Amino acid sequence: MSLLAFTAAATLTLLLCVMTGPDRDDLDEFYTGFGALSPMRNGLAIAGDYISAATVLGTGGVIALLGYDGVVLALSTALSLTLLMFLLAEPLRNAGRFTMGDVLARRTPGRAVRVAACAATLAALLPLMLVQLAGAGDLLSFVLGFSGEGVKTGCVVALGALMIGYAAIGGMKGTALIQILKIVTLLGSGAVVAVLILRRFDWDPGALLAAARDGSGAGPAFLRSGLQFAESPNPRLDMISSELTVVLGGAALPHVTMRMYTARCARETRRSMSWAVACVSLFVLVITVVGFGATALIGRAAIAKDDPQGNTAYLLGSRAAFGADISTAETLLFTTVTTALFLTLLASVAGMILACANSLAHDVFASGRDLSARREMRLARASALAIGVPAILLAVLVEDHNLQPLVTLSFSLGASALAPALVYSLFWRRFTRTGLLCTLLGGTLGSVVLMTGTNLVSGAPHTAFPHHDFTWFPFTTPGLVSIPLGFFLGWLGTRLSGRAEAEEQRRQYEAVEGLILAGAVSRTGRADSRPRAAGS
């Protein structure tokens, strides 16, 4: 039944992309969908982009295996989107047009800025793409009962090709509709499973937590902070580093921020983000109940035996919620749960490929060149293929390794390079082009170098390289050092730019300050009152 459901989902989503994709050579239609989505639908699409398969499976596993620390991680994801809503969403919409390069080049024009923005976008999203693609083979093998490396590889290649098609054919509007379908299915099926789990414990959350504590084998420590980093020499600092990386990194990842450019006005941006935050908050509640339910009903040892990282905990908890005798209705519900995860994989990677392809085409190939709309759209579609094919090949190569370091690296790059660049560019008058390049390149390089020395990469049985030990960094995530480094390099680069460049950048910022902070003028210099949904 799951195979039939997966096939139907793939066919339906591909048909949606074909039907809603751009039907003419218009850049606004391909890159933003003309702002045709209502705030509710745009908010659902933002939530869909934000909640990736790695978030669902990884966060559920951390809650099931580590209890309280996993809940803190889940809350950090909601806090990250809240930070985006209150601090960056409206300035991003006002300053940007199609890509993050547009935002950064608004006040510091130049090809170097756009190329650096594209490089940072690719560096931040490629690791996440590899995790999603490699996880696709594992998910299908688990659900459908397939075995063998050849079958897994075939699944990765086939699904990767489908995701490339979504991005190239559907554009922003097509992928948005897939995200909406995914988030509605994921939250709907997850909420039903959470209700079934609570019913198993007579609607008493306290009884659920007590059963999870007993099933964890860790005793009271399961419901207290510190289990995740119990073996770390600095558990408190490690916890702060991890959560800071998630909060800042998640808010700045390009496949999420690109959804800000699709809103027609600042008011719709706020309303869209309100819907997105509400959806993510509901997801946090659902994943918490399902994660604790998996530990309570199955036991932590059984979950770890099936997958040491706990990535199957969400599926195991959903299956256990039905009890020993599964009715036809419950079988259909579990099929819906697995289909929702399948859609999550498809939609997440499609959104990331689209963000990378848009940046490569618009910020690199089209920058400084007088290209027609048709030519740039062809470049964007070709860029989706150029991004997707290497990602598929790399995913096949790394699918047998622990990929948690890649997830951590993506969020670290978002927090250490993209977040400082956006904050400085949007709010600091004297920020210069030199400071921006120092932030993007230095924050990226610093995160990569520090990440290689963490205990996620080597030195333990479940690391990426278990047979080697080149651990030298004292924390599990590099954020505690790389985030201040990214901000410091931006400040230092600006201070070293010289008074003349700083004054010039200040004048350029003041010329667009009203647009960036309040949307006072349009991107063409007129009052920002035109309806973008009808085309512009």
C-alpha positions in Angstrom: 0.0 0.0 0.0 2.9 2.4 0.8 4.4 1.8 -2.6 1.1 2.7 -4.2 0.7 5.8 -2.1 4.3 6.9 -2.9 3.7 6.5 -6.6 0.4 8.4 -6.4 2.1 11.2 -4.4 5.0 11.5 -6.9 2.6 11.6 -9.8 0.3 14.2 -8.2 3.1 16.5 -7.2 4.8 16.4 -10.6 1.4 17.1 -12.2 1.0 20.1 -9.9 4.3 21.4 -11.0 3.5 21.1 -14.7 0.1 22.7 -14.2 1.3 25.6 -12.0 4.7 26.2 -13.5 5.5 29.4 -15.5 3.7 29.4 -18.8 5.6 32.4 -20.2 9.1 33.8 -20.1 8.7 36.1 -17.0 11.4 36.2 -14.3 8.9 37.4 -11.6 6.7 34.4 -12.4 9.5 31.9 -12.1 11.4 33.3 -9.2 8.5 34.6 -7.0 5.3 33.3 -8.6 4.1 36.9 -9.0 3.3 36.9 -5.3 0.1 35.0 -6.2 -0.1 33.1 -2.9 -2.3 34.3 -0.1 -0.6 34.9 3.3 -2.0 31.6 4.6 -0.7 29.6 1.7 2.6 31.4 1.7 2.9 30.8 5.4 2.3 27.1 4.9 4.9 27.1 2.1 7.4 28.8 4.5 6.7 26.2 7.2 7.1 23.5 4.6 10.5 24.7 3.5 11.6 25.2 7.1 10.5 21.7 8.3 12.8 19.4 6.4 13.0 15.6 6.5 16.1 16.0 8.6 14.2 18.1 11.1 11.3 15.6 11.4 13.4 12.4 11.6 16.4 13.9 13.5 14.4 15.9 16.0 12.1 13.0 16.7 15.1 10.8 17.3 16.8 13.2 19.6 13.6 13.5 21.7 13.1 9.7 21.8 16.8 9.1 22.8 17.7 12.1 24.9 14.4 13.4 26.3 14.5 16.9 27.6 17.5 18.0 25.5 15.5 16.9 22.4 12.6 19.1 23.4 14.9 22.1 23.8 16.2 21.4 20.3 12.6 21.3 18.9 11.8 24.6 20.7 14.9 26.1 19.2 13.5 25.5 15.7 10.3 27.4 16.5 12.4 30.2 18.2 14.5 30.5 15.0 11.4 31.1 12.8 10.1 33.5 15.4 13.4 35.4 15.2 13.1 35.5 11.4 9.6 36.9 11.7 10.4 39.7 14.1 13.9 40.7 12.9 14.5 39.9 9.3 11.3 39.0 7.4 10.2 42.5 6.4 13.6 43.9 5.7 14.4 40.9 3.5 11.2 41.3 1.6 11.8 45.0 1.1 15.5 44.7 0.1 15.3 41.5 -1.9 13.9 40.6 -5.3 14.8 37.1 -6.2 17.8 35.9 -4.2 19.9 36.6 -1.2 22.4 38.2 -3.5 19.8 40.8 -4.3 19.5 41.6 -0.6 23.2 41.9 0.0 23.9 43.8 -3.2 21.1 46.3 -2.5 23.6 48.6 -0.6 26.9 47.1 -1.8 26.5 46.5 -5.5 29.1 44.4 -7.4 29.7 41.1 -9.0 32.0 40.0 -6.1 29.2 40.4 -3.6 26.8 38.3 -5.7 29.3 35.6 -6.4 30.2 35.4 -2.7 26.5 35.2 -1.8 26.0 32.4 -4.3 29.0 30.5 -2.9 27.7 30.9 0.7 24.2 29.7 -0.5 25.6 26.6 -2.1 27.9 25.8 0.8 25.0 26.1 3.3 22.4 24.1 1.4 24.5 21.4 -0.3 25.2 19.4 2.9 21.5 19.5 3.8 20.6 18.2 0.3 23.0 15.3 0.7 21.4 14.3 4.0 17.9 14.4 2.5 18.8 12.5 -0.6 20.8 9.9 1.3 18.0 9.5 3.8 15.5 8.9 0.9 17.0 5.5 0.2 16.9 4.5 3.9 13.3 5.7 4.4 12.0 3.7 1.4 14.0 0.7 2.5 12.5 0.9 6.0 8.9 1.5 4.9 8.8 -0.8 1.9 11.0 -3.6 3.3 13.6 -3.4 0.5 17.2 -4.4 1.1 20.4 -4.1 -0.8 22.7 -1.2 -1.7 21.6 -1.3 -5.3 18.0 -0.7 -4.4 19.0 2.2 -2.1 21.1 3.8 -4.8 18.3 3.4 -7.3 15.9 5.2 -4.9 18.3 8.0 -4.4 18.9 8.5 -8.1 15.2 8.3 -9.1 14.0 10.6 -6.3 16.8 13.0 -7.0 15.7 13.2 -10.7 12.2 13.9 -9.6 13.3 16.7 -7.2 15.3 18.3 -10.0 12.1 18.2 -12.2 10.1 19.9 -9.5 12.5 22.8 -9.2 13.1 23.2 -13.0 9.5 22.9 -14.1 7.5 24.3 -11.2 9.6 27.3 -10.2 8.6 29.1 -7.0 4.9 28.6 -7.3 5.0 24.9 -8.2 7.4 24.1 -5.3 5.2 26.2 -3.0 2.2 24.1 -3.7 4.2 20.9 -3.0 5.3 22.4 0.3 1.7 23.2 1.2 0.6 19.7 0.4 3.5 18.3 2.4 3.0 20.5 5.5 -0.8 19.8 5.6 -0.3 16.1 5.3 2.6 16.0 7.8 0.8 18.0 10.5 -2.6 16.4 9.9 -1.3 12.8 10.2 1.1 13.7 13.0 -1.6 15.3 15.0 -3.8 12.2 14.8 -0.9 10.0 15.8 -0.2 12.3 18.8 -3.8 12.0 19.8 -3.7 8.2 19.6 -0.6 8.2 21.8 -2.2 10.4 24.4 -5.2 8.2 24.4 -3.0 5.2 25.2 -2.0 7.0 28.4 -5.6 8.1 29.3 -4.9 11.7 28.1 -2.4 12.3 30.9 0.8 13.9 29.7 2.4 13.2 33.1 1.8 9.5 32.6 3.3 9.7 29.2 6.5 11.4 30.5 6.7 8.9 33.4 6.5 5.9 31.0 9.1 7.5 28.7 11.4 8.0 31.6 11.0 4.4 32.6 11.5 3.2 29.0 14.6 5.3 28.5 16.8 3.4 30.9 18.3 6.7 32.0 16.0 7.4 34.9 15.2 10.9 36.0 18.1 12.2 33.8 15.9 11.6 30.8 13.7 14.5 31.8 16.5 16.8 32.8 19.0 18.8 30.9 22.5 17.4 30.2 22.0 13.9 28.8 22.9 14.9 25.2 26.3 16.3 26.2 26.9 14.2 29.3 30.3 13.1 28.0 31.4 16.5 27.0 34.0 18.3 29.1 31.8 21.5 28.9 28.2 20.3 28.7 26.6 23.7 29.5 28.7 25.5 26.8 28.1 22.7 24.4 24.3 23.0 24.9 24.5 26.8 24.4 26.6 26.4 21.2 24.2 23.8 19.8 21.0 25.8 20.4 22.6 29.1 19.3 23.6 27.5 16.0 20.1 26.2 15.4 18.3 29.5 16.3 20.6 31.7 14.2 21.3 29.3 11.4 17.8 28.2 10.7 16.6 31.8 10.4 19.2 32.6 7.7 19.2 29.5 5.4 18.5 30.7 1.8 15.7 28.2 1.0 13.7 29.7 3.8 14.5 33.4 3.3 13.7 33.1 -0.4 10.0 32.8 0.5 10.1 36.3 1.9 10.4 37.7 -1.6 7.1 36.2 -2.7 4.9 38.4 -0.4 3.2 41.3 -2.1 3.7 43.8 0.8 5.1 44.0 4.3 1.7 43.4 5.8 1.4 40.1 3.9 4.9 39.1 5.0 3.9 39.5 8.7 0.7 37.5 8.1 2.6 34.8 6.2 5.1 34.5 9.0 2.4 34.3 11.6 0.9 31.3 9.8 4.4 29.7 9.5 5.2 30.1 13.2 1.9 28.7 14.1 2.5 25.6 11.9 6.0 25.1 13.3 4.8 25.4 16.9 2.2 22.7 16.2 4.9 20.6 14.7 7.0 21.0 17.9 4.0 19.8 20.0 3.4 16.8 17.7 7.0 15.7 17.4 7.4 16.0 21.2 4.4 13.7 21.9 5.4 11.2 19.2 9.0 11.2 20.3 8.2 10.6 24.0 5.5 8.1 22.9 8.1 6.1 21.0 10.3 5.8 24.1 7.3 5.0 26.3 5.8 2.3 24.0 9.0 0.8 22.5 11.9 1.7 24.7 15.0 3.6 24.1 17.1 0.5 23.6 14.9 -0.8 20.8 14.9 2.6 19.0 18.7 2.8 19.2 19.1 -0.8 18.0 17.0 0.0 14.9 19.0 3.3 14.2 21.7 4.6 16.6 20.8 8.2 15.6 17.1 7.5 16.3 16.0 8.6 12.8 13.3 5.9 12.6 11.8 6.9 16.0 9.0 8.9 14.4 7.9 6.0 12.3 8.3 3.5 15.1 6.3 5.7 17.5 3.6 6.1 14.9 3.3 2.4 14.4 3.3 1.7 18.1 0.5 4.1 18.7 -1.9 1.7 17.0 -1.2 -1.2 19.4 -1.0 -4.9 18.6 -4.2 -5.2 16.5 -4.1 -2.7 13.6 -7.4 -2.0 11.8 -7.8 -1.0 8.2 -8.3 2.6 9.2 -5.0 2.6 11.2 -3.2 1.0 8.3 -4.4 3.8 6.1 -3.3 6.4 8.7 0.2 4.8 8.9 0.4 4.9 5.1 -0.5 8.6 5.3 2.3 9.2 7.9 4.9 7.5 5.6 3.6 9.4 2.6 3.9 12.6 4.5 7.6 11.8 5.2 8.0 10.9 1.6 6.6 14.3 0.5 8.8 16.0 3.1 11.9 14.5 1.4 10.7 15.5 -2.0 9.6 19.0 -1.1 12.7 19.8 1.1 15.3 19.0 -1.6 13.2 20.6 -4.3 13.2 23.9 -2.4 16.9 23.7 -1.7 17.7 23.0 -5.4 15.5 25.9 -6.4 17.2 28.3 -4.0 20.7 27.2 -5.3 19.7 27.3 -8.9 18.1 30.7 -8.6 21.2 32.1 -7.0 23.6 30.5 -9.5 21.6 31.8 -12.5 20.7 35.2 -11.2 23.7 36.1 -9.1 26.5 34.5 -11.2 25.5 33.9 -14.8 23.1 36.9 -15.3 24.9 39.4 -13.1 26.3 42.2 -15.1 25.0 40.8 -18.4 22.1 42.0 -20.4 20.2 38.7 -20.7 16.6 38.3 -21.9 14.1 36.8 -19.5 13.9 33.6 -21.6 17.7 33.2 -21.5 17.9 33.7 -17.7 15.0 31.2 -17.1 16.8 28.6 -19.3 19.9 29.2 -17.2 17.9 28.8 -14.0 16.5 25.5 -15.2 19.9 24.3 -16.4 21.4 25.4 -13.0 18.8 23.1 -11.3 20.3 20.2 -13.3 23.8 21.4 -12.6 23.2 21.5 -8.9 21.0 18.4 -8.6 23.2 15.9 -10.5 26.4 16.4 -8.4 24.2 16.3 -5.3 22.8 12.9 -6.3 26.2 11.5 -7.0 27.6 12.8 -3.7 24.6 11.4 -1.8 25.3 8.0 -3.2 28.9 8.2 -2.1 28.1 9.2 1.5 24.9 7.3 2.2 26.6 4.7 4.4 28.2 7.4 6.7 26.8 9.2 9.7 25.5 12.4 8.1 24.8 14.3 11.3 28.0 16.5 10.8 26.5 17.7 7.5 23.3 18.9 9.2 25.3 20.7 11.9 27.6 22.2 9.2 24.7 23.7 7.3 23.2 25.4 10.3 26.7 26.5 11.4 27.2 28.1 8.0 23.9 29.8 8.2 24.6 31.1 11.7 28.3 32.1 11.1 28.3 33.5 7.6 24.7 34.3 6.4 23.2 35.6 9.6 26.0 38.2 10.3 26.0 39.2 6.6 22.2 39.8 6.7 22.2 41.6 10.1 25.0 43.9 9.2 23.7 44.6 5.6 20.2 45.4 6.8 20.9 47.4 9.9 24.5 48.8 10.0 25.0 52.0 8.1 28.8 51.8 7.9 29.0 48.2 6.8 31.2 48.0 3.7 31.8 45.6 0.8 35.0 44.5 2.4 33.3 43.7 5.7 30.6 41.7 3.8 33.1 39.6 1.9 35.1 39.0 5.1 31.9 37.8 6.9 30.8 35.5 4.1 34.1 34.0 3.3 35.6 34.0 6.8 32.5 32.7 8.5 32.2 29.9 5.9 35.9 28.9 6.2 35.9 29.1 9.9 32.9 26.9 10.3 34.3 24.3 8.0 37.7 24.2 9.7 36.2 24.0 13.2 33.7 21.4 12.2 36.5 19.0 11.1 37.7 19.0 14.7 34.5 18.2 16.4 33.6 14.8 17.9 30.8 14.4 15.3 33.4 13.8 12.6 35.8 11.3 14.2 36.8 9.6 17.4 33.6 7.6 18.2 31.8 4.5 16.8 28.9 6.5 15.4 30.8 9.4 13.8 31.4 10.1 10.1 34.9 8.5 10.4 34.7 6.0 13.2 38.1 4.5 12.5 40.0 7.7 12.8 40.4 10.2 15.6 41.4 13.8 14.7 39.2 15.5 17.3 40.7 18.7 18.5 37.8 21.1 19.0 36.3 21.0 22.5 32.6 21.4 21.5 30.2 19.3 19.5 29.1 22.2 17.3 31.4 25.1 16.2 28.8 27.8 16.7 30.1 29.1 20.0 33.3 30.2 18.2 32.3 30.5 14.6 29.3 32.8 15.1 31.3 35.4 17.0 34.1 35.0 14.5 31.6 35.7 11.6 30.4 38.9 13.3 33.9 39.9 14.3 35.3 39.5 10.7 32.5 41.7 9.4 33.3 44.4 11.9 37.0 44.1 11.3 36.7 44.2 7.5 34.6 47.3 7.8 37.0 49.0 10.2 39.9 48.2 7.8 38.1 49.5 4.8 39.1 53.1 5.4 37.1 56.2 6.2 36.3 57.1 2.5 34.8 53.7 1.7 32.9 53.6 5.0 31.4 57.1 4.3 30.5 56.0 0.7 28.8 52.9 2.0 26.9 54.9 4.6 25.6 57.3 1.9 24.5 54.3 -0.2 22.7 52.7 2.8 20.9 56.0 3.7 19.7 56.1 0.1 17.9 52.8 0.5 17.3 52.8 4.3 13.7 53.8 4.0 13.1 51.0 1.5 14.9 48.3 3.6 13.5 49.1 7.0 10.0 50.4 6.2 9.3 49.7 2.5 8.9 53.4 2.1 9.7 53.3 -1.6 9.5 50.6 -4.2 12.3 48.8 -5.9 11.9 51.3 -8.8 11.9 54.3 -6.5 8.2 54.9 -6.3 5.7 54.4 -3.5 5.5 50.7 -2.7 1.8 50.3 -3.4 1.6 48.3 -6.6 0.1 44.8 -6.4 2.8 42.4 -7.5 0.4 39.5 -7.8 -0.9 40.8 -11.1 2.5 41.0 -12.6 5.1 43.8 -12.7 
